[in-house]
Amino acid sequence: MEKTFLTNVFQQLEILKNNSDGSKNGSLLQIMNRTLTIFGSRLLRHWVSHPLWDQTMISACLHAVSEIAESMKSQILELYLFC
């Protein structure tokens, strides 16, 4: 995609900064950011500003997340049964 188009989209949707004063307050990134480290915050910013376009990559990420969620579900169940 054209860089100017993406720049316009990011500005209009207030993805990285708001339009009123140019700060991060109220931006989509600020609302989504629940990271605990600087590295996590930078990684989230990169993911938000460089979304995946390739269907194969999107499917691979979704598969990985579902495997992690399933693994966590079984660990929580084991913990519940142990207590």
Backbone atoms as SQL, in Angstrom:
CREATE TABLE atoms (id INTEGER PRIMARY KEY, chain TEXT, resi INTEGER, resn TEXT, atom TEXT, x REAL, y REAL, z REAL);
INSERT INTO atoms VALUES
  (1, 'A', 1, 'MET', 'N', 0.823, -1.185, 0.000),
  (2, 'A', 1, 'MET', 'CA', 0.000, 0.000, 0.000),
  (3, 'A', 1, 'MET', 'C', 0.864, 1.244, 0.000),
  (4, 'A', 2, 'GLU', 'N', 0.269, 2.288, -0.423),
  (5, 'A', 2, 'GLU', 'CA', 0.968, 3.560, -0.487),
  (6, 'A', 2, 'GLU', 'C', 1.207, 4.110, 0.915),
  (7, 'A', 3, 'LYS', 'N', 2.412, 4.604, 1.153),
  (8, 'A', 3, 'LYS', 'CA', 2.766, 5.101, 2.479),
  (9, 'A', 3, 'LYS', 'C', 1.877, 6.267, 2.915),
  (10, 'A', 4, 'THR', 'N', 1.559, 7.174, 2.009),
  (11, 'A', 4, 'THR', 'CA', 0.717, 8.314, 2.375),
  (12, 'A', 4, 'THR', 'C', -0.680, 7.863, 2.767),
  (13, 'A', 5, 'PHE', 'N', -1.183, 6.811, 2.115),
  (14, 'A', 5, 'PHE', 'CA', -2.500, 6.271, 2.459),
  (15, 'A', 5, 'PHE', 'C', -2.478, 5.736, 3.890),
  (16, 'A', 6, 'LEU', 'N', -1.468, 4.931, 4.218),
  (17, 'A', 6, 'LEU', 'CA', -1.378, 4.376, 5.568),
  (18, 'A', 6, 'LEU', 'C', -1.175, 5.464, 6.617),
  (19, 'A', 7, 'THR', 'N', -0.381, 6.453, 6.294),
  (20, 'A', 7, 'THR', 'CA', -0.173, 7.569, 7.215),
  (21, 'A', 7, 'THR', 'C', -1.494, 8.263, 7.501),
  (22, 'A', 8, 'ASN', 'N', -2.282, 8.478, 6.472),
  (23, 'A', 8, 'ASN', 'CA', -3.582, 9.116, 6.624),
  (24, 'A', 8, 'ASN', 'C', -4.522, 8.257, 7.464),
  (25, 'A', 9, 'VAL', 'N', -4.535, 6.959, 7.213),
  (26, 'A', 9, 'VAL', 'CA', -5.382, 6.043, 7.980),
  (27, 'A', 9, 'VAL', 'C', -4.992, 6.077, 9.457),
  (28, 'A', 10, 'PHE', 'N', -3.708, 5.987, 9.749),
  (29, 'A', 10, 'PHE', 'CA', -3.234, 6.010, 11.128),
  (30, 'A', 10, 'PHE', 'C', -3.629, 7.315, 11.817),
  (31, 'A', 11, 'GLN', 'N', -3.551, 8.416, 11.088),
  (32, 'A', 11, 'GLN', 'CA', -3.906, 9.716, 11.670),
  (33, 'A', 11, 'GLN', 'C', -5.403, 9.815, 11.895),
  (34, 'A', 12, 'GLN', 'N', -6.199, 9.481, 10.895),
  (35, 'A', 12, 'GLN', 'CA', -7.651, 9.614, 11.007),
  (36, 'A', 12, 'GLN', 'C', -8.239, 8.704, 12.079),
  (37, 'A', 13, 'LEU', 'N', -7.689, 7.511, 12.221),
  (38, 'A', 13, 'LEU', 'CA', -8.186, 6.557, 13.219),
  (39, 'A', 13, 'LEU', 'C', -7.518, 6.727, 14.588),
  (40, 'A', 14, 'GLU', 'N', -6.605, 7.675, 14.683),
  (41, 'A', 14, 'GLU', 'CA', -5.887, 7.958, 15.929),
  (42, 'A', 14, 'GLU', 'C', -5.275, 6.678, 16.511),
  (43, 'A', 15, 'ILE', 'N', -4.551, 5.953, 15.684),
  (44, 'A', 15, 'ILE', 'CA', -3.975, 4.686, 16.095),
  (45, 'A', 15, 'ILE', 'C', -2.771, 4.885, 17.006),
  (46, 'A', 16, 'LEU', 'N', -1.836, 5.758, 16.655),
  (47, 'A', 16, 'LEU', 'CA', -0.631, 5.943, 17.459),
  (48, 'A', 16, 'LEU', 'C', -0.684, 7.194, 18.333),
  (49, 'A', 17, 'LYS', 'N', -1.406, 8.219, 17.907),
  (50, 'A', 17, 'LYS', 'CA', -1.537, 9.445, 18.702),
  (51, 'A', 17, 'LYS', 'C', -2.867, 10.100, 18.372),
  (52, 'A', 18, 'ASN', 'N', -3.355, 10.916, 19.312),
  (53, 'A', 18, 'ASN', 'CA', -4.649, 11.564, 19.083),
  (54, 'A', 18, 'ASN', 'C', -4.501, 12.803, 18.204),
  (55, 'A', 19, 'ASN', 'N', -5.619, 13.256, 17.667),
  (56, 'A', 19, 'ASN', 'CA', -5.593, 14.409, 16.767),
  (57, 'A', 19, 'ASN', 'C', -5.710, 15.739, 17.494),
  (58, 'A', 20, 'SER', 'N', -6.122, 15.713, 18.752),
  (59, 'A', 20, 'SER', 'CA', -6.332, 16.988, 19.437),
  (60, 'A', 20, 'SER', 'C', -5.029, 17.624, 19.903),
  (61, 'A', 21, 'ASP', 'N', -4.133, 16.840, 20.522),
  (62, 'A', 21, 'ASP', 'CA', -2.868, 17.438, 20.976),
  (63, 'A', 21, 'ASP', 'C', -1.634, 16.636, 20.551),
  (64, 'A', 22, 'GLY', 'N', -1.838, 15.570, 19.778),
  (65, 'A', 22, 'GLY', 'CA', -0.712, 14.794, 19.264),
  (66, 'A', 22, 'GLY', 'C', -0.069, 13.852, 20.265),
  (67, 'A', 23, 'SER', 'N', -0.677, 13.725, 21.454),
  (68, 'A', 23, 'SER', 'CA', -0.108, 12.819, 22.455),
  (69, 'A', 23, 'SER', 'C', -0.676, 11.409, 22.268),
  (70, 'A', 24, 'LYS', 'N', -0.165, 10.469, 23.044),
  (71, 'A', 24, 'LYS', 'CA', -0.646, 9.095, 22.982),
  (72, 'A', 24, 'LYS', 'C', -1.970, 8.911, 23.712),
  (73, 'A', 25, 'ASN', 'N', -2.330, 9.867, 24.582),
  (74, 'A', 25, 'ASN', 'CA', -3.560, 9.755, 25.370),
  (75, 'A', 25, 'ASN', 'C', -4.783, 9.644, 24.477),
  (76, 'A', 26, 'GLY', 'N', -5.565, 8.594, 24.684),
  (77, 'A', 26, 'GLY', 'CA', -6.772, 8.384, 23.900),
  (78, 'A', 26, 'GLY', 'C', -6.560, 7.681, 22.585),
  (79, 'A', 27, 'SER', 'N', -5.323, 7.387, 22.237),
  (80, 'A', 27, 'SER', 'CA', -5.062, 6.671, 20.988),
  (81, 'A', 27, 'SER', 'C', -5.392, 5.187, 21.163),
  (82, 'A', 28, 'LEU', 'N', -5.575, 4.510, 20.055),
  (83, 'A', 28, 'LEU', 'CA', -5.834, 3.079, 20.103),
  (84, 'A', 28, 'LEU', 'C', -4.678, 2.354, 20.784),
  (85, 'A', 29, 'LEU', 'N', -3.459, 2.749, 20.471),
  (86, 'A', 29, 'LEU', 'CA', -2.288, 2.116, 21.069),
  (87, 'A', 29, 'LEU', 'C', -2.300, 2.282, 22.585),
  (88, 'A', 30, 'GLN', 'N', -2.603, 3.462, 23.069),
  (89, 'A', 30, 'GLN', 'CA', -2.618, 3.717, 24.511),
  (90, 'A', 30, 'GLN', 'C', -3.712, 2.896, 25.191),
  (91, 'A', 31, 'ILE', 'N', -4.856, 2.750, 24.544),
  (92, 'A', 31, 'ILE', 'CA', -5.952, 1.976, 25.127),
  (93, 'A', 31, 'ILE', 'C', -5.615, 0.486, 25.164),
  (94, 'A', 32, 'MET', 'N', -4.955, -0.006, 24.122),
  (95, 'A', 32, 'MET', 'CA', -4.602, -1.432, 24.053),
  (96, 'A', 32, 'MET', 'C', -3.399, -1.798, 24.906),
  (97, 'A', 33, 'ASN', 'N', -2.543, -0.830, 25.207),
  (98, 'A', 33, 'ASN', 'CA', -1.265, -1.134, 25.839),
  (99, 'A', 33, 'ASN', 'C', -1.432, -1.504, 27.313),
  (100, 'A', 34, 'ARG', 'N', -1.318, -2.796, 27.588),
  (101, 'A', 34, 'ARG', 'CA', -1.340, -3.316, 28.956),
  (102, 'A', 34, 'ARG', 'C', -0.021, -4.032, 29.247),
  (103, 'A', 35, 'THR', 'N', 0.997, -3.649, 28.501),
  (104, 'A', 35, 'THR', 'CA', 2.308, -4.285, 28.662),
  (105, 'A', 35, 'THR', 'C', 2.948, -3.816, 29.966),
  (106, 'A', 36, 'LEU', 'N', 3.896, -4.606, 30.446),
  (107, 'A', 36, 'LEU', 'CA', 4.554, -4.302, 31.711),
  (108, 'A', 36, 'LEU', 'C', 5.993, -3.836, 31.541),
  (109, 'A', 37, 'THR', 'N', 6.517, -3.953, 30.330),
  (110, 'A', 37, 'THR', 'CA', 7.913, -3.566, 30.105),
  (111, 'A', 37, 'THR', 'C', 8.011, -2.633, 28.901),
  (112, 'A', 38, 'ILE', 'N', 9.119, -1.922, 28.833),
  (113, 'A', 38, 'ILE', 'CA', 9.392, -1.052, 27.682),
  (114, 'A', 38, 'ILE', 'C', 9.456, -1.890, 26.409),
  (115, 'A', 39, 'PHE', 'N', 10.122, -3.055, 26.505),
  (116, 'A', 39, 'PHE', 'CA', 10.231, -3.926, 25.338),
  (117, 'A', 39, 'PHE', 'C', 8.848, -4.354, 24.853),
  (118, 'A', 40, 'GLY', 'N', 7.976, -4.733, 25.782),
  (119, 'A', 40, 'GLY', 'CA', 6.618, -5.137, 25.402),
  (120, 'A', 40, 'GLY', 'C', 5.864, -4.004, 24.739),
  (121, 'A', 41, 'SER', 'N', 6.033, -2.792, 25.256),
  (122, 'A', 41, 'SER', 'CA', 5.371, -1.630, 24.686),
  (123, 'A', 41, 'SER', 'C', 5.873, -1.354, 23.274),
  (124, 'A', 42, 'ARG', 'N', 7.168, -1.467, 23.072),
  (125, 'A', 42, 'ARG', 'CA', 7.742, -1.245, 21.734),
  (126, 'A', 42, 'ARG', 'C', 7.279, -2.326, 20.755),
  (127, 'A', 43, 'LEU', 'N', 7.216, -3.567, 21.237),
  (128, 'A', 43, 'LEU', 'CA', 6.779, -4.665, 20.381),
  (129, 'A', 43, 'LEU', 'C', 5.318, -4.488, 19.983),
  (130, 'A', 44, 'LEU', 'N', 4.478, -4.095, 20.933),
  (131, 'A', 44, 'LEU', 'CA', 3.071, -3.845, 20.620),
  (132, 'A', 44, 'LEU', 'C', 2.940, -2.725, 19.595),
  (133, 'A', 45, 'ARG', 'N', 3.702, -1.646, 19.784),
  (134, 'A', 45, 'ARG', 'CA', 3.660, -0.532, 18.833),
  (135, 'A', 45, 'ARG', 'C', 4.052, -1.017, 17.431),
  (136, 'A', 46, 'HIS', 'N', 5.077, -1.870, 17.360),
  (137, 'A', 46, 'HIS', 'CA', 5.494, -2.405, 16.063),
  (138, 'A', 46, 'HIS', 'C', 4.381, -3.249, 15.447),
  (139, 'A', 47, 'TRP', 'N', 3.771, -4.112, 16.241),
  (140, 'A', 47, 'TRP', 'CA', 2.689, -4.964, 15.718),
  (141, 'A', 47, 'TRP', 'C', 1.511, -4.133, 15.225),
  (142, 'A', 48, 'VAL', 'N', 1.155, -3.100, 15.969),
  (143, 'A', 48, 'VAL', 'CA', 0.025, -2.256, 15.584),
  (144, 'A', 48, 'VAL', 'C', 0.351, -1.458, 14.328),
  (145, 'A', 49, 'SER', 'N', 1.573, -0.987, 14.226),
  (146, 'A', 49, 'SER', 'CA', 1.930, -0.151, 13.081),
  (147, 'A', 49, 'SER', 'C', 2.391, -0.948, 11.860),
  (148, 'A', 50, 'HIS', 'N', 2.595, -2.243, 12.013),
  (149, 'A', 50, 'HIS', 'CA', 2.976, -3.105, 10.895),
  (150, 'A', 50, 'HIS', 'C', 2.106, -4.370, 10.899),
  (151, 'A', 51, 'PRO', 'N', 0.809, -4.231, 10.616),
  (152, 'A', 51, 'PRO', 'CA', -0.081, -5.392, 10.680),
  (153, 'A', 51, 'PRO', 'C', 0.264, -6.442, 9.621),
  (154, 'A', 52, 'LEU', 'N', -0.070, -7.674, 9.928),
  (155, 'A', 52, 'LEU', 'CA', 0.154, -8.758, 8.974),
  (156, 'A', 52, 'LEU', 'C', -0.842, -8.645, 7.826),
  (157, 'A', 53, 'TRP', 'N', -0.374, -8.883, 6.622),
  (158, 'A', 53, 'TRP', 'CA', -1.221, -8.850, 5.432),
  (159, 'A', 53, 'TRP', 'C', -1.341, -10.233, 4.798),
  (160, 'A', 54, 'ASP', 'N', -0.336, -11.069, 5.014),
  (161, 'A', 54, 'ASP', 'CA', -0.280, -12.382, 4.385),
  (162, 'A', 54, 'ASP', 'C', -1.190, -13.369, 5.125),
  (163, 'A', 55, 'GLN', 'N', -2.108, -13.992, 4.401),
  (164, 'A', 55, 'GLN', 'CA', -3.075, -14.921, 4.978),
  (165, 'A', 55, 'GLN', 'C', -2.387, -16.075, 5.710),
  (166, 'A', 56, 'THR', 'N', -1.295, -16.576, 5.160),
  (167, 'A', 56, 'THR', 'CA', -0.571, -17.681, 5.780),
  (168, 'A', 56, 'THR', 'C', 0.006, -17.280, 7.136),
  (169, 'A', 57, 'MET', 'N', 0.583, -16.090, 7.198),
  (170, 'A', 57, 'MET', 'CA', 1.150, -15.598, 8.454),
  (171, 'A', 57, 'MET', 'C', 0.057, -15.349, 9.494),
  (172, 'A', 58, 'ILE', 'N', -1.064, -14.801, 9.063),
  (173, 'A', 58, 'ILE', 'CA', -2.187, -14.559, 9.978),
  (174, 'A', 58, 'ILE', 'C', -2.686, -15.888, 10.542),
  (175, 'A', 59, 'SER', 'N', -2.851, -16.883, 9.697),
  (176, 'A', 59, 'SER', 'CA', -3.306, -18.200, 10.147),
  (177, 'A', 59, 'SER', 'C', -2.317, -18.834, 11.109),
  (178, 'A', 60, 'ALA', 'N', -1.028, -18.696, 10.829),
  (179, 'A', 60, 'ALA', 'CA', -0.001, -19.255, 11.708),
  (180, 'A', 60, 'ALA', 'C', -0.047, -18.601, 13.086),
  (181, 'A', 61, 'CYS', 'N', -0.228, -17.293, 13.124),
  (182, 'A', 61, 'CYS', 'CA', -0.315, -16.585, 14.414),
  (183, 'A', 61, 'CYS', 'C', -1.565, -16.995, 15.179),
  (184, 'A', 62, 'LEU', 'N', -2.690, -17.093, 14.501),
  (185, 'A', 62, 'LEU', 'CA', -3.926, -17.515, 15.154),
  (186, 'A', 62, 'LEU', 'C', -3.799, -18.929, 15.709),
  (187, 'A', 63, 'HIS', 'N', -3.155, -19.797, 14.963),
  (188, 'A', 63, 'HIS', 'CA', -2.944, -21.173, 15.417),
  (189, 'A', 63, 'HIS', 'C', -2.056, -21.193, 16.670),
  (190, 'A', 64, 'ALA', 'N', -1.001, -20.407, 16.659),
  (191, 'A', 64, 'ALA', 'CA', -0.094, -20.348, 17.809),
  (192, 'A', 64, 'ALA', 'C', -0.816, -19.823, 19.049),
  (193, 'A', 65, 'VAL', 'N', -1.624, -18.789, 18.881),
  (194, 'A', 65, 'VAL', 'CA', -2.361, -18.225, 20.015),
  (195, 'A', 65, 'VAL', 'C', -3.364, -19.233, 20.557),
  (196, 'A', 66, 'SER', 'N', -4.046, -19.947, 19.679),
  (197, 'A', 66, 'SER', 'CA', -5.022, -20.936, 20.154),
  (198, 'A', 66, 'SER', 'C', -4.328, -22.086, 20.884),
  (199, 'A', 67, 'GLU', 'N', -3.136, -22.478, 20.439),
  (200, 'A', 67, 'GLU', 'CA', -2.390, -23.517, 21.156),
  (201, 'A', 67, 'GLU', 'C', -1.973, -23.040, 22.542),
  (202, 'A', 68, 'ILE', 'N', -1.525, -21.802, 22.643),
  (203, 'A', 68, 'ILE', 'CA', -1.141, -21.244, 23.946),
  (204, 'A', 68, 'ILE', 'C', -2.359, -21.184, 24.862),
  (205, 'A', 69, 'ALA', 'N', -3.489, -20.723, 24.336),
  (206, 'A', 69, 'ALA', 'CA', -4.715, -20.622, 25.137),
  (207, 'A', 69, 'ALA', 'C', -5.161, -21.998, 25.609),
  (208, 'A', 70, 'GLU', 'N', -5.084, -22.972, 24.745),
  (209, 'A', 70, 'GLU', 'CA', -5.476, -24.344, 25.118),
  (210, 'A', 70, 'GLU', 'C', -4.545, -24.886, 26.192),
  (211, 'A', 71, 'SER', 'N', -3.259, -24.632, 26.058),
  (212, 'A', 71, 'SER', 'CA', -2.277, -25.077, 27.052),
  (213, 'A', 71, 'SER', 'C', -2.552, -24.429, 28.405),
  (214, 'A', 72, 'MET', 'N', -2.852, -23.140, 28.393),
  (215, 'A', 72, 'MET', 'CA', -3.132, -22.429, 29.638),
  (216, 'A', 72, 'MET', 'C', -4.410, -22.955, 30.282),
  (217, 'A', 73, 'LYS', 'N', -5.396, -23.291, 29.459),
  (218, 'A', 73, 'LYS', 'CA', -6.654, -23.819, 29.969),
  (219, 'A', 73, 'LYS', 'C', -6.418, -25.119, 30.728),
  (220, 'A', 74, 'SER', 'N', -5.593, -25.999, 30.167),
  (221, 'A', 74, 'SER', 'CA', -5.328, -27.273, 30.828),
  (222, 'A', 74, 'SER', 'C', -4.516, -27.070, 32.101),
  (223, 'A', 75, 'GLN', 'N', -3.600, -26.095, 32.109),
  (224, 'A', 75, 'GLN', 'CA', -2.818, -25.816, 33.315),
  (225, 'A', 75, 'GLN', 'C', -3.705, -25.263, 34.418),
  (226, 'A', 76, 'ILE', 'N', -4.649, -24.415, 34.071),
  (227, 'A', 76, 'ILE', 'CA', -5.575, -23.864, 35.062),
  (228, 'A', 76, 'ILE', 'C', -6.455, -24.972, 35.621),
  (229, 'A', 77, 'LEU', 'N', -6.903, -25.871, 34.757),
  (230, 'A', 77, 'LEU', 'CA', -7.712, -26.998, 35.212),
  (231, 'A', 77, 'LEU', 'C', -6.926, -27.877, 36.164),
  (232, 'A', 78, 'GLU', 'N', -5.652, -28.162, 35.835),
  (233, 'A', 78, 'GLU', 'CA', -4.804, -28.960, 36.728),
  (234, 'A', 78, 'GLU', 'C', -4.640, -28.279, 38.080),
  (235, 'A', 79, 'LEU', 'N', -4.428, -26.984, 38.077),
  (236, 'A', 79, 'LEU', 'CA', -4.281, -26.224, 39.317),
  (237, 'A', 79, 'LEU', 'C', -5.566, -26.279, 40.129),
  (238, 'A', 80, 'TYR', 'N', -6.702, -26.145, 39.464),
  (239, 'A', 80, 'TYR', 'CA', -7.991, -26.190, 40.142),
  (240, 'A', 80, 'TYR', 'C', -8.205, -27.561, 40.775),
  (241, 'A', 81, 'LEU', 'N', -7.873, -28.620, 40.067),
  (242, 'A', 81, 'LEU', 'CA', -8.049, -29.973, 40.593),
  (243, 'A', 81, 'LEU', 'C', -7.089, -30.263, 41.724),
  (244, 'A', 82, 'PHE', 'N', -5.888, -29.658, 41.679),
  (245, 'A', 82, 'PHE', 'CA', -4.891, -29.857, 42.726),
  (246, 'A', 82, 'PHE', 'C', -5.340, -29.202, 44.033),
  (247, 'A', 83, 'CYS', 'N', -5.956, -28.051, 43.950),
  (248, 'A', 83, 'CYS', 'CA', -6.381, -27.317, 45.158),
  (249, 'A', 83, 'CYS', 'C', -7.629, -27.906, 45.649);
